Amino acid sequence: MFKHEKILFHPVRIEKPNPQYAVLLQEQLGGANGELKAAMQYLSQSFRIKDPEIKDLFQDIAAEELSHMEMVSAAINMLNGHDVDYEGVTAGEIETHVLTGLNPGLINSSGYSWTADYVSVTGDLCADLLSNIASEQRAKVVYEYLYRQINDKYVRETIDFLLNREEAHNAMFRAAFNKVQNTGSNRDFGTTKAAKMYFSLSEPSPEDNPFKKSDFSHPSFKD
């Protein structure tokens, strides 16, 4: 069961409408690395998890991602302004002006619809956690790109908050992976000598290349 509280997870405001930037921000609503993708991925993965602590972690983060989706939608709505006018955007996402009345849609910045193909679920906890760590890292990168392309101080505050929450989720997933890293696919495979061999097929290669150490004993691999 989900309960919606009528307050944003973090305040959202803007200095002035900017429909061109609203197009860019659509990427984090309906894009491959956006908030809806994250929420659906973590929730879907959680259904099969047996560890109660990690199950709760996945579902808690999924719920927070839905709140991030609400924040992004609020920002897009403000940035679009209050008048339908296709000339307000010079390129890209025109659909909101002819189909949704400026309502933020489940589309990316190029106007393509969100798809469940973005969601990765394997049923193997190690694989899913690594996928989630990568997802959070990619989301951080997108938010960093978005931050650099707007001077609106309030929009930047929102993006900065969301970027930091992605980092928090990244750290949580890494901690969960440390707890289960010797289970599942990490336990069943990758344990023979072949798992520690490196084939140097790019020559000439740096003499101190740590990856050439077949036993991976180079200091670079130490904690």
PyMOL CGO cylinders between C-alpha atoms (Angstrom):
from pymol import cmd
from pymol.cgo import CYLINDER

trace = [
    CYLINDER, 0.00, 0.00, 0.00, 1.22, 3.49, -0.80, 0.3, 1, 1, 1, 1, 1, 1,
    CYLINDER, 1.22, 3.49, -0.80, 0.15, 6.69, 0.88, 0.3, 1, 1, 1, 1, 1, 1,
    CYLINDER, 0.15, 6.69, 0.88, 0.50, 10.04, -0.84, 0.3, 1, 1, 1, 1, 1, 1,
    CYLINDER, 0.50, 10.04, -0.84, 1.27, 13.02, 1.37, 0.3, 1, 1, 1, 1, 1, 1,
    CYLINDER, 1.27, 13.02, 1.37, 0.43, 16.32, -0.30, 0.3, 1, 1, 1, 1, 1, 1,
    CYLINDER, 0.43, 16.32, -0.30, 3.83, 17.88, 0.24, 0.3, 1, 1, 1, 1, 1, 1,
    CYLINDER, 3.83, 17.88, 0.24, 6.87, 17.68, -1.99, 0.3, 1, 1, 1, 1, 1, 1,
    CYLINDER, 6.87, 17.68, -1.99, 9.87, 15.73, -0.72, 0.3, 1, 1, 1, 1, 1, 1,
    CYLINDER, 9.87, 15.73, -0.72, 11.87, 18.94, -1.14, 0.3, 1, 1, 1, 1, 1, 1,
    CYLINDER, 11.87, 18.94, -1.14, 10.62, 22.45, -2.07, 0.3, 1, 1, 1, 1, 1, 1,
    CYLINDER, 10.62, 22.45, -2.07, 10.59, 23.20, -5.81, 0.3, 1, 1, 1, 1, 1, 1,
    CYLINDER, 10.59, 23.20, -5.81, 10.53, 26.70, -7.28, 0.3, 1, 1, 1, 1, 1, 1,
    CYLINDER, 10.53, 26.70, -7.28, 11.93, 28.64, -10.23, 0.3, 1, 1, 1, 1, 1, 1,
    CYLINDER, 11.93, 28.64, -10.23, 13.06, 32.18, -10.97, 0.3, 1, 1, 1, 1, 1, 1,
    CYLINDER, 13.06, 32.18, -10.97, 11.16, 32.35, -14.26, 0.3, 1, 1, 1, 1, 1, 1,
    CYLINDER, 11.16, 32.35, -14.26, 9.60, 30.09, -16.91, 0.3, 1, 1, 1, 1, 1, 1,
    CYLINDER, 9.60, 30.09, -16.91, 12.06, 28.43, -19.27, 0.3, 1, 1, 1, 1, 1, 1,
    CYLINDER, 12.06, 28.43, -19.27, 10.23, 26.03, -21.65, 0.3, 1, 1, 1, 1, 1, 1,
    CYLINDER, 10.23, 26.03, -21.65, 13.44, 25.14, -23.48, 0.3, 1, 1, 1, 1, 1, 1,
    CYLINDER, 13.44, 25.14, -23.48, 14.95, 23.86, -20.26, 0.3, 1, 1, 1, 1, 1, 1,
    CYLINDER, 14.95, 23.86, -20.26, 11.72, 22.07, -19.39, 0.3, 1, 1, 1, 1, 1, 1,
    CYLINDER, 11.72, 22.07, -19.39, 12.38, 19.97, -22.49, 0.3, 1, 1, 1, 1, 1, 1,
    CYLINDER, 12.38, 19.97, -22.49, 15.78, 18.95, -21.13, 0.3, 1, 1, 1, 1, 1, 1,
    CYLINDER, 15.78, 18.95, -21.13, 14.38, 18.15, -17.69, 0.3, 1, 1, 1, 1, 1, 1,
    CYLINDER, 14.38, 18.15, -17.69, 11.88, 15.74, -19.27, 0.3, 1, 1, 1, 1, 1, 1,
    CYLINDER, 11.88, 15.74, -19.27, 14.80, 13.32, -19.55, 0.3, 1, 1, 1, 1, 1, 1,
    CYLINDER, 14.80, 13.32, -19.55, 14.72, 12.77, -15.79, 0.3, 1, 1, 1, 1, 1, 1,
    CYLINDER, 14.72, 12.77, -15.79, 10.99, 12.15, -15.83, 0.3, 1, 1, 1, 1, 1, 1,
    CYLINDER, 10.99, 12.15, -15.83, 10.53, 9.72, -18.71, 0.3, 1, 1, 1, 1, 1, 1,
    CYLINDER, 10.53, 9.72, -18.71, 14.06, 8.91, -19.84, 0.3, 1, 1, 1, 1, 1, 1,
    CYLINDER, 14.06, 8.91, -19.84, 16.22, 5.79, -19.58, 0.3, 1, 1, 1, 1, 1, 1,
    CYLINDER, 16.22, 5.79, -19.58, 18.00, 7.10, -16.46, 0.3, 1, 1, 1, 1, 1, 1,
    CYLINDER, 18.00, 7.10, -16.46, 15.08, 9.00, -15.01, 0.3, 1, 1, 1, 1, 1, 1,
    CYLINDER, 15.08, 9.00, -15.01, 13.11, 8.82, -11.78, 0.3, 1, 1, 1, 1, 1, 1,
    CYLINDER, 13.11, 8.82, -11.78, 10.23, 6.69, -13.09, 0.3, 1, 1, 1, 1, 1, 1,
    CYLINDER, 10.23, 6.69, -13.09, 12.69, 4.10, -14.40, 0.3, 1, 1, 1, 1, 1, 1,
    CYLINDER, 12.69, 4.10, -14.40, 14.44, 3.97, -11.03, 0.3, 1, 1, 1, 1, 1, 1,
    CYLINDER, 14.44, 3.97, -11.03, 11.20, 3.62, -9.06, 0.3, 1, 1, 1, 1, 1, 1,
    CYLINDER, 11.20, 3.62, -9.06, 9.87, 0.82, -11.27, 0.3, 1, 1, 1, 1, 1, 1,
    CYLINDER, 9.87, 0.82, -11.27, 13.21, -1.00, -11.36, 0.3, 1, 1, 1, 1, 1, 1,
    CYLINDER, 13.21, -1.00, -11.36, 13.78, -1.08, -7.60, 0.3, 1, 1, 1, 1, 1, 1,
    CYLINDER, 13.78, -1.08, -7.60, 10.15, -1.93, -6.84, 0.3, 1, 1, 1, 1, 1, 1,
    CYLINDER, 10.15, -1.93, -6.84, 10.09, -4.74, -9.40, 0.3, 1, 1, 1, 1, 1, 1,
    CYLINDER, 10.09, -4.74, -9.40, 13.36, -6.16, -8.12, 0.3, 1, 1, 1, 1, 1, 1,
    CYLINDER, 13.36, -6.16, -8.12, 12.11, -6.13, -4.53, 0.3, 1, 1, 1, 1, 1, 1,
    CYLINDER, 12.11, -6.13, -4.53, 9.30, -8.63, -5.05, 0.3, 1, 1, 1, 1, 1, 1,
    CYLINDER, 9.30, -8.63, -5.05, 11.64, -11.66, -5.04, 0.3, 1, 1, 1, 1, 1, 1,
    CYLINDER, 11.64, -11.66, -5.04, 14.10, -10.53, -2.37, 0.3, 1, 1, 1, 1, 1, 1,
    CYLINDER, 14.10, -10.53, -2.37, 14.15, -12.75, 0.75, 0.3, 1, 1, 1, 1, 1, 1,
    CYLINDER, 14.15, -12.75, 0.75, 16.44, -10.65, 2.96, 0.3, 1, 1, 1, 1, 1, 1,
    CYLINDER, 16.44, -10.65, 2.96, 13.95, -8.41, 4.84, 0.3, 1, 1, 1, 1, 1, 1,
    CYLINDER, 13.95, -8.41, 4.84, 16.39, -5.55, 5.36, 0.3, 1, 1, 1, 1, 1, 1,
    CYLINDER, 16.39, -5.55, 5.36, 17.43, -5.37, 1.72, 0.3, 1, 1, 1, 1, 1, 1,
    CYLINDER, 17.43, -5.37, 1.72, 13.83, -5.81, 0.58, 0.3, 1, 1, 1, 1, 1, 1,
    CYLINDER, 13.83, -5.81, 0.58, 12.85, -2.79, 2.69, 0.3, 1, 1, 1, 1, 1, 1,
    CYLINDER, 12.85, -2.79, 2.69, 15.81, -0.85, 1.30, 0.3, 1, 1, 1, 1, 1, 1,
    CYLINDER, 15.81, -0.85, 1.30, 14.72, -1.46, -2.30, 0.3, 1, 1, 1, 1, 1, 1,
    CYLINDER, 14.72, -1.46, -2.30, 11.12, -0.52, -1.58, 0.3, 1, 1, 1, 1, 1, 1,
    CYLINDER, 11.12, -0.52, -1.58, 12.03, 2.56, 0.46, 0.3, 1, 1, 1, 1, 1, 1,
    CYLINDER, 12.03, 2.56, 0.46, 14.29, 3.87, -2.30, 0.3, 1, 1, 1, 1, 1, 1,
    CYLINDER, 14.29, 3.87, -2.30, 11.64, 3.05, -4.92, 0.3, 1, 1, 1, 1, 1, 1,
    CYLINDER, 11.64, 3.05, -4.92, 9.10, 5.11, -2.96, 0.3, 1, 1, 1, 1, 1, 1,
    CYLINDER, 9.10, 5.11, -2.96, 11.56, 7.99, -2.70, 0.3, 1, 1, 1, 1, 1, 1,
    CYLINDER, 11.56, 7.99, -2.70, 12.17, 7.85, -6.45, 0.3, 1, 1, 1, 1, 1, 1,
    CYLINDER, 12.17, 7.85, -6.45, 8.43, 8.35, -6.97, 0.3, 1, 1, 1, 1, 1, 1,
    CYLINDER, 8.43, 8.35, -6.97, 8.69, 11.48, -4.83, 0.3, 1, 1, 1, 1, 1, 1,
    CYLINDER, 8.69, 11.48, -4.83, 11.61, 12.62, -6.99, 0.3, 1, 1, 1, 1, 1, 1,
    CYLINDER, 11.61, 12.62, -6.99, 9.44, 12.06, -10.04, 0.3, 1, 1, 1, 1, 1, 1,
    CYLINDER, 9.44, 12.06, -10.04, 6.86, 14.35, -8.44, 0.3, 1, 1, 1, 1, 1, 1,
    CYLINDER, 6.86, 14.35, -8.44, 9.52, 17.01, -7.86, 0.3, 1, 1, 1, 1, 1, 1,
    CYLINDER, 9.52, 17.01, -7.86, 10.77, 16.83, -11.45, 0.3, 1, 1, 1, 1, 1, 1,
    CYLINDER, 10.77, 16.83, -11.45, 7.19, 17.05, -12.74, 0.3, 1, 1, 1, 1, 1, 1,
    CYLINDER, 7.19, 17.05, -12.74, 6.54, 20.11, -10.57, 0.3, 1, 1, 1, 1, 1, 1,
    CYLINDER, 6.54, 20.11, -10.57, 9.68, 21.80, -11.91, 0.3, 1, 1, 1, 1, 1, 1,
    CYLINDER, 9.68, 21.80, -11.91, 8.77, 21.01, -15.52, 0.3, 1, 1, 1, 1, 1, 1,
    CYLINDER, 8.77, 21.01, -15.52, 5.26, 22.37, -14.98, 0.3, 1, 1, 1, 1, 1, 1,
    CYLINDER, 5.26, 22.37, -14.98, 6.63, 25.63, -13.57, 0.3, 1, 1, 1, 1, 1, 1,
    CYLINDER, 6.63, 25.63, -13.57, 9.25, 25.96, -16.30, 0.3, 1, 1, 1, 1, 1, 1,
    CYLINDER, 9.25, 25.96, -16.30, 6.67, 25.44, -19.04, 0.3, 1, 1, 1, 1, 1, 1,
    CYLINDER, 6.67, 25.44, -19.04, 4.67, 28.43, -17.82, 0.3, 1, 1, 1, 1, 1, 1,
    CYLINDER, 4.67, 28.43, -17.82, 0.91, 28.69, -18.25, 0.3, 1, 1, 1, 1, 1, 1,
    CYLINDER, 0.91, 28.69, -18.25, 0.26, 29.20, -21.95, 0.3, 1, 1, 1, 1, 1, 1,
    CYLINDER, 0.26, 29.20, -21.95, 0.14, 26.62, -24.72, 0.3, 1, 1, 1, 1, 1, 1,
    CYLINDER, 0.14, 26.62, -24.72, 2.46, 27.97, -27.41, 0.3, 1, 1, 1, 1, 1, 1,
    CYLINDER, 2.46, 27.97, -27.41, 4.47, 25.69, -29.68, 0.3, 1, 1, 1, 1, 1, 1,
    CYLINDER, 4.47, 25.69, -29.68, 6.78, 28.59, -30.54, 0.3, 1, 1, 1, 1, 1, 1,
    CYLINDER, 6.78, 28.59, -30.54, 7.92, 28.49, -26.93, 0.3, 1, 1, 1, 1, 1, 1,
    CYLINDER, 7.92, 28.49, -26.93, 10.19, 25.59, -27.80, 0.3, 1, 1, 1, 1, 1, 1,
    CYLINDER, 10.19, 25.59, -27.80, 12.61, 25.86, -30.69, 0.3, 1, 1, 1, 1, 1, 1,
    CYLINDER, 12.61, 25.86, -30.69, 13.23, 22.14, -31.06, 0.3, 1, 1, 1, 1, 1, 1,
    CYLINDER, 13.23, 22.14, -31.06, 12.57, 18.79, -29.48, 0.3, 1, 1, 1, 1, 1, 1,
    CYLINDER, 12.57, 18.79, -29.48, 9.55, 18.02, -27.34, 0.3, 1, 1, 1, 1, 1, 1,
    CYLINDER, 9.55, 18.02, -27.34, 6.46, 19.59, -28.97, 0.3, 1, 1, 1, 1, 1, 1,
    CYLINDER, 6.46, 19.59, -28.97, 3.97, 16.99, -27.74, 0.3, 1, 1, 1, 1, 1, 1,
    CYLINDER, 3.97, 16.99, -27.74, 3.11, 18.85, -24.54, 0.3, 1, 1, 1, 1, 1, 1,
    CYLINDER, 3.11, 18.85, -24.54, 1.76, 21.74, -26.61, 0.3, 1, 1, 1, 1, 1, 1,
    CYLINDER, 1.76, 21.74, -26.61, -0.50, 19.65, -28.82, 0.3, 1, 1, 1, 1, 1, 1,
    CYLINDER, -0.50, 19.65, -28.82, -1.37, 16.56, -26.72, 0.3, 1, 1, 1, 1, 1, 1,
    CYLINDER, -1.37, 16.56, -26.72, -1.06, 17.14, -22.99, 0.3, 1, 1, 1, 1, 1, 1,
    CYLINDER, -1.06, 17.14, -22.99, -1.75, 20.86, -22.50, 0.3, 1, 1, 1, 1, 1, 1,
    CYLINDER, -1.75, 20.86, -22.50, 1.72, 21.35, -21.01, 0.3, 1, 1, 1, 1, 1, 1,
    CYLINDER, 1.72, 21.35, -21.01, 1.19, 18.58, -18.46, 0.3, 1, 1, 1, 1, 1, 1,
    CYLINDER, 1.19, 18.58, -18.46, 4.53, 16.83, -17.87, 0.3, 1, 1, 1, 1, 1, 1,
    CYLINDER, 4.53, 16.83, -17.87, 4.38, 13.59, -19.83, 0.3, 1, 1, 1, 1, 1, 1,
    CYLINDER, 4.38, 13.59, -19.83, 6.07, 10.22, -19.41, 0.3, 1, 1, 1, 1, 1, 1,
    CYLINDER, 6.07, 10.22, -19.41, 8.45, 10.99, -22.25, 0.3, 1, 1, 1, 1, 1, 1,
    CYLINDER, 8.45, 10.99, -22.25, 12.12, 11.83, -22.56, 0.3, 1, 1, 1, 1, 1, 1,
    CYLINDER, 12.12, 11.83, -22.56, 13.61, 15.06, -23.85, 0.3, 1, 1, 1, 1, 1, 1,
    CYLINDER, 13.61, 15.06, -23.85, 13.26, 13.86, -27.46, 0.3, 1, 1, 1, 1, 1, 1,
    CYLINDER, 13.26, 13.86, -27.46, 9.58, 13.07, -27.05, 0.3, 1, 1, 1, 1, 1, 1,
    CYLINDER, 9.58, 13.07, -27.05, 9.90, 9.28, -26.93, 0.3, 1, 1, 1, 1, 1, 1,
    CYLINDER, 9.90, 9.28, -26.93, 7.57, 7.47, -24.53, 0.3, 1, 1, 1, 1, 1, 1,
    CYLINDER, 7.57, 7.47, -24.53, 8.83, 5.85, -21.35, 0.3, 1, 1, 1, 1, 1, 1,
    CYLINDER, 8.83, 5.85, -21.35, 9.13, 2.09, -21.71, 0.3, 1, 1, 1, 1, 1, 1,
    CYLINDER, 9.13, 2.09, -21.71, 9.51, -0.84, -19.34, 0.3, 1, 1, 1, 1, 1, 1,
    CYLINDER, 9.51, -0.84, -19.34, 12.46, -1.87, -21.50, 0.3, 1, 1, 1, 1, 1, 1,
    CYLINDER, 12.46, -1.87, -21.50, 14.46, 0.59, -19.38, 0.3, 1, 1, 1, 1, 1, 1,
    CYLINDER, 14.46, 0.59, -19.38, 13.92, -1.63, -16.33, 0.3, 1, 1, 1, 1, 1, 1,
    CYLINDER, 13.92, -1.63, -16.33, 16.47, -4.32, -15.48, 0.3, 1, 1, 1, 1, 1, 1,
    CYLINDER, 16.47, -4.32, -15.48, 15.42, -7.26, -13.28, 0.3, 1, 1, 1, 1, 1, 1,
    CYLINDER, 15.42, -7.26, -13.28, 17.44, -10.49, -13.16, 0.3, 1, 1, 1, 1, 1, 1,
    CYLINDER, 17.44, -10.49, -13.16, 16.30, -12.18, -9.95, 0.3, 1, 1, 1, 1, 1, 1,
    CYLINDER, 16.30, -12.18, -9.95, 19.95, -12.34, -8.85, 0.3, 1, 1, 1, 1, 1, 1,
    CYLINDER, 19.95, -12.34, -8.85, 20.55, -9.92, -6.00, 0.3, 1, 1, 1, 1, 1, 1,
    CYLINDER, 20.55, -9.92, -6.00, 24.22, -9.29, -6.80, 0.3, 1, 1, 1, 1, 1, 1,
    CYLINDER, 24.22, -9.29, -6.80, 23.47, -8.53, -10.44, 0.3, 1, 1, 1, 1, 1, 1,
    CYLINDER, 23.47, -8.53, -10.44, 20.51, -6.33, -9.58, 0.3, 1, 1, 1, 1, 1, 1,
    CYLINDER, 20.51, -6.33, -9.58, 22.48, -4.37, -6.98, 0.3, 1, 1, 1, 1, 1, 1,
    CYLINDER, 22.48, -4.37, -6.98, 25.32, -3.75, -9.43, 0.3, 1, 1, 1, 1, 1, 1,
    CYLINDER, 25.32, -3.75, -9.43, 22.75, -2.63, -12.00, 0.3, 1, 1, 1, 1, 1, 1,
    CYLINDER, 22.75, -2.63, -12.00, 21.24, -0.23, -9.45, 0.3, 1, 1, 1, 1, 1, 1,
    CYLINDER, 21.24, -0.23, -9.45, 24.62, 1.19, -8.51, 0.3, 1, 1, 1, 1, 1, 1,
    CYLINDER, 24.62, 1.19, -8.51, 25.24, 1.88, -12.19, 0.3, 1, 1, 1, 1, 1, 1,
    CYLINDER, 25.24, 1.88, -12.19, 21.75, 3.37, -12.57, 0.3, 1, 1, 1, 1, 1, 1,
    CYLINDER, 21.75, 3.37, -12.57, 22.34, 5.81, -9.73, 0.3, 1, 1, 1, 1, 1, 1,
    CYLINDER, 22.34, 5.81, -9.73, 25.72, 6.76, -11.17, 0.3, 1, 1, 1, 1, 1, 1,
    CYLINDER, 25.72, 6.76, -11.17, 24.19, 7.43, -14.60, 0.3, 1, 1, 1, 1, 1, 1,
    CYLINDER, 24.19, 7.43, -14.60, 21.41, 9.49, -13.03, 0.3, 1, 1, 1, 1, 1, 1,
    CYLINDER, 21.41, 9.49, -13.03, 24.05, 11.56, -11.24, 0.3, 1, 1, 1, 1, 1, 1,
    CYLINDER, 24.05, 11.56, -11.24, 25.80, 12.23, -14.54, 0.3, 1, 1, 1, 1, 1, 1,
    CYLINDER, 25.80, 12.23, -14.54, 22.55, 13.39, -16.19, 0.3, 1, 1, 1, 1, 1, 1,
    CYLINDER, 22.55, 13.39, -16.19, 21.77, 15.71, -13.28, 0.3, 1, 1, 1, 1, 1, 1,
    CYLINDER, 21.77, 15.71, -13.28, 25.31, 17.10, -13.47, 0.3, 1, 1, 1, 1, 1, 1,
    CYLINDER, 25.31, 17.10, -13.47, 24.78, 17.86, -17.18, 0.3, 1, 1, 1, 1, 1, 1,
    CYLINDER, 24.78, 17.86, -17.18, 21.44, 19.48, -16.40, 0.3, 1, 1, 1, 1, 1, 1,
    CYLINDER, 21.44, 19.48, -16.40, 22.94, 21.57, -13.59, 0.3, 1, 1, 1, 1, 1, 1,
    CYLINDER, 22.94, 21.57, -13.59, 25.55, 23.05, -15.93, 0.3, 1, 1, 1, 1, 1, 1,
    CYLINDER, 25.55, 23.05, -15.93, 22.94, 24.16, -18.45, 0.3, 1, 1, 1, 1, 1, 1,
    CYLINDER, 22.94, 24.16, -18.45, 20.75, 26.35, -16.24, 0.3, 1, 1, 1, 1, 1, 1,
    CYLINDER, 20.75, 26.35, -16.24, 21.50, 29.55, -14.34, 0.3, 1, 1, 1, 1, 1, 1,
    CYLINDER, 21.50, 29.55, -14.34, 18.21, 29.62, -12.45, 0.3, 1, 1, 1, 1, 1, 1,
    CYLINDER, 18.21, 29.62, -12.45, 19.35, 29.41, -8.82, 0.3, 1, 1, 1, 1, 1, 1,
    CYLINDER, 19.35, 29.41, -8.82, 16.16, 27.72, -7.62, 0.3, 1, 1, 1, 1, 1, 1,
    CYLINDER, 16.16, 27.72, -7.62, 16.22, 25.07, -10.32, 0.3, 1, 1, 1, 1, 1, 1,
    CYLINDER, 16.22, 25.07, -10.32, 19.85, 24.48, -9.44, 0.3, 1, 1, 1, 1, 1, 1,
    CYLINDER, 19.85, 24.48, -9.44, 18.87, 23.98, -5.80, 0.3, 1, 1, 1, 1, 1, 1,
    CYLINDER, 18.87, 23.98, -5.80, 16.38, 21.30, -6.83, 0.3, 1, 1, 1, 1, 1, 1,
    CYLINDER, 16.38, 21.30, -6.83, 18.87, 19.56, -9.08, 0.3, 1, 1, 1, 1, 1, 1,
    CYLINDER, 18.87, 19.56, -9.08, 21.58, 19.73, -6.42, 0.3, 1, 1, 1, 1, 1, 1,
    CYLINDER, 21.58, 19.73, -6.42, 19.25, 18.09, -3.90, 0.3, 1, 1, 1, 1, 1, 1,
    CYLINDER, 19.25, 18.09, -3.90, 18.28, 15.33, -6.34, 0.3, 1, 1, 1, 1, 1, 1,
    CYLINDER, 18.28, 15.33, -6.34, 21.90, 14.76, -7.32, 0.3, 1, 1, 1, 1, 1, 1,
    CYLINDER, 21.90, 14.76, -7.32, 22.88, 14.31, -3.69, 0.3, 1, 1, 1, 1, 1, 1,
    CYLINDER, 22.88, 14.31, -3.69, 20.03, 11.88, -3.11, 0.3, 1, 1, 1, 1, 1, 1,
    CYLINDER, 20.03, 11.88, -3.11, 21.27, 9.79, -6.05, 0.3, 1, 1, 1, 1, 1, 1,
    CYLINDER, 21.27, 9.79, -6.05, 24.64, 9.66, -4.31, 0.3, 1, 1, 1, 1, 1, 1,
    CYLINDER, 24.64, 9.66, -4.31, 22.94, 8.57, -1.07, 0.3, 1, 1, 1, 1, 1, 1,
    CYLINDER, 22.94, 8.57, -1.07, 21.14, 5.75, -2.89, 0.3, 1, 1, 1, 1, 1, 1,
    CYLINDER, 21.14, 5.75, -2.89, 24.39, 4.76, -4.55, 0.3, 1, 1, 1, 1, 1, 1,
    CYLINDER, 24.39, 4.76, -4.55, 26.05, 4.40, -1.14, 0.3, 1, 1, 1, 1, 1, 1,
    CYLINDER, 26.05, 4.40, -1.14, 23.11, 2.40, 0.23, 0.3, 1, 1, 1, 1, 1, 1,
    CYLINDER, 23.11, 2.40, 0.23, 23.18, -0.04, -2.68, 0.3, 1, 1, 1, 1, 1, 1,
    CYLINDER, 23.18, -0.04, -2.68, 26.96, -0.42, -2.30, 0.3, 1, 1, 1, 1, 1, 1,
    CYLINDER, 26.96, -0.42, -2.30, 26.52, -1.27, 1.39, 0.3, 1, 1, 1, 1, 1, 1,
    CYLINDER, 26.52, -1.27, 1.39, 23.87, -3.84, 0.49, 0.3, 1, 1, 1, 1, 1, 1,
    CYLINDER, 23.87, -3.84, 0.49, 26.16, -5.33, -2.14, 0.3, 1, 1, 1, 1, 1, 1,
    CYLINDER, 26.16, -5.33, -2.14, 28.95, -5.69, 0.43, 0.3, 1, 1, 1, 1, 1, 1,
    CYLINDER, 28.95, -5.69, 0.43, 26.53, -7.68, 2.58, 0.3, 1, 1, 1, 1, 1, 1,
    CYLINDER, 26.53, -7.68, 2.58, 25.63, -10.19, -0.16, 0.3, 1, 1, 1, 1, 1, 1,
    CYLINDER, 25.63, -10.19, -0.16, 28.64, -10.11, -2.49, 0.3, 1, 1, 1, 1, 1, 1,
    CYLINDER, 28.64, -10.11, -2.49, 29.52, -13.77, -1.86, 0.3, 1, 1, 1, 1, 1, 1,
    CYLINDER, 29.52, -13.77, -1.86, 26.06, -15.06, -2.73, 0.3, 1, 1, 1, 1, 1, 1,
    CYLINDER, 26.06, -15.06, -2.73, 24.09, -15.81, -5.89, 0.3, 1, 1, 1, 1, 1, 1,
    CYLINDER, 24.09, -15.81, -5.89, 25.97, -15.43, -9.15, 0.3, 1, 1, 1, 1, 1, 1,
    CYLINDER, 25.97, -15.43, -9.15, 29.06, -14.27, -7.24, 0.3, 1, 1, 1, 1, 1, 1,
    CYLINDER, 29.06, -14.27, -7.24, 29.14, -17.60, -5.40, 0.3, 1, 1, 1, 1, 1, 1,
    CYLINDER, 29.14, -17.60, -5.40, 28.16, -19.94, -8.23, 0.3, 1, 1, 1, 1, 1, 1,
    CYLINDER, 28.16, -19.94, -8.23, 30.56, -18.72, -10.91, 0.3, 1, 1, 1, 1, 1, 1,
    CYLINDER, 30.56, -18.72, -10.91, 33.84, -16.86, -11.27, 0.3, 1, 1, 1, 1, 1, 1,
    CYLINDER, 33.84, -16.86, -11.27, 35.77, -18.96, -8.77, 0.3, 1, 1, 1, 1, 1, 1,
    CYLINDER, 35.77, -18.96, -8.77, 38.24, -20.87, -10.97, 0.3, 1, 1, 1, 1, 1, 1,
    CYLINDER, 38.24, -20.87, -10.97, 41.70, -19.85, -12.14, 0.3, 1, 1, 1, 1, 1, 1,
    CYLINDER, 41.70, -19.85, -12.14, 40.17, -18.56, -15.36, 0.3, 1, 1, 1, 1, 1, 1,
    CYLINDER, 40.17, -18.56, -15.36, 38.38, -15.89, -13.34, 0.3, 1, 1, 1, 1, 1, 1,
    CYLINDER, 38.38, -15.89, -13.34, 41.73, -14.32, -12.42, 0.3, 1, 1, 1, 1, 1, 1,
    CYLINDER, 41.73, -14.32, -12.42, 43.45, -14.39, -15.79, 0.3, 1, 1, 1, 1, 1, 1,
    CYLINDER, 43.45, -14.39, -15.79, 44.14, -11.28, -17.85, 0.3, 1, 1, 1, 1, 1, 1,
    CYLINDER, 44.14, -11.28, -17.85, 44.99, -11.45, -21.54, 0.3, 1, 1, 1, 1, 1, 1,
    CYLINDER, 44.99, -11.45, -21.54, 47.10, -8.50, -22.66, 0.3, 1, 1, 1, 1, 1, 1,
    CYLINDER, 47.10, -8.50, -22.66, 45.88, -8.03, -26.23, 0.3, 1, 1, 1, 1, 1, 1,
    CYLINDER, 45.88, -8.03, -26.23, 46.69, -4.33, -26.54, 0.3, 1, 1, 1, 1, 1, 1,
    CYLINDER, 46.69, -4.33, -26.54, 50.39, -3.91, -27.16, 0.3, 1, 1, 1, 1, 1, 1,
    CYLINDER, 50.39, -3.91, -27.16, 52.54, -2.12, -26.29, 0.3, 1, 1, 1, 1, 1, 1,
    CYLINDER, 52.54, -2.12, -26.29, 51.04, -1.96, -22.83, 0.3, 1, 1, 1, 1, 1, 1,
    CYLINDER, 51.04, -1.96, -22.83, 52.34, 0.03, -19.83, 0.3, 1, 1, 1, 1, 1, 1,
    CYLINDER, 52.34, 0.03, -19.83, 54.84, -2.08, -17.94, 0.3, 1, 1, 1, 1, 1, 1,
    CYLINDER, 54.84, -2.08, -17.94, 53.18, -1.39, -14.59, 0.3, 1, 1, 1, 1, 1, 1,
    CYLINDER, 53.18, -1.39, -14.59, 49.67, -2.09, -15.86, 0.3, 1, 1, 1, 1, 1, 1,
    CYLINDER, 49.67, -2.09, -15.86, 47.98, -3.67, -12.77, 0.3, 1, 1, 1, 1, 1, 1,
    CYLINDER, 47.98, -3.67, -12.77, 45.45, -5.51, -14.92, 0.3, 1, 1, 1, 1, 1, 1,
    CYLINDER, 45.45, -5.51, -14.92, 48.26, -7.64, -16.39, 0.3, 1, 1, 1, 1, 1, 1,
    CYLINDER, 48.26, -7.64, -16.39, 48.82, -9.24, -12.98, 0.3, 1, 1, 1, 1, 1, 1,
    CYLINDER, 48.82, -9.24, -12.98, 47.09, -12.59, -13.39, 0.3, 1, 1, 1, 1, 1, 1,
    CYLINDER, 47.09, -12.59, -13.39, 46.47, -12.89, -9.65, 0.3, 1, 1, 1, 1, 1, 1,
    CYLINDER, 46.47, -12.89, -9.65, 45.32, -9.28, -9.31, 0.3, 1, 1, 1, 1, 1, 1,
    CYLINDER, 45.32, -9.28, -9.31, 47.73, -8.80, -6.43, 0.3, 1, 1, 1, 1, 1, 1,
    CYLINDER, 47.73, -8.80, -6.43, 48.84, -5.33, -7.56, 0.3, 1, 1, 1, 1, 1, 1,
    CYLINDER, 48.84, -5.33, -7.56, 48.45, -2.65, -4.85, 0.3, 1, 1, 1, 1, 1, 1,
    CYLINDER, 48.45, -2.65, -4.85, 45.85, -0.94, -7.03, 0.3, 1, 1, 1, 1, 1, 1,
    CYLINDER, 45.85, -0.94, -7.03, 43.45, -3.76, -6.22, 0.3, 1, 1, 1, 1, 1, 1,
    CYLINDER, 43.45, -3.76, -6.22, 44.00, -3.57, -2.47, 0.3, 1, 1, 1, 1, 1, 1,
    CYLINDER, 44.00, -3.57, -2.47, 41.43, -1.88, -0.20, 0.3, 1, 1, 1, 1, 1, 1,
]
cmd.load_cgo(trace, "trace")
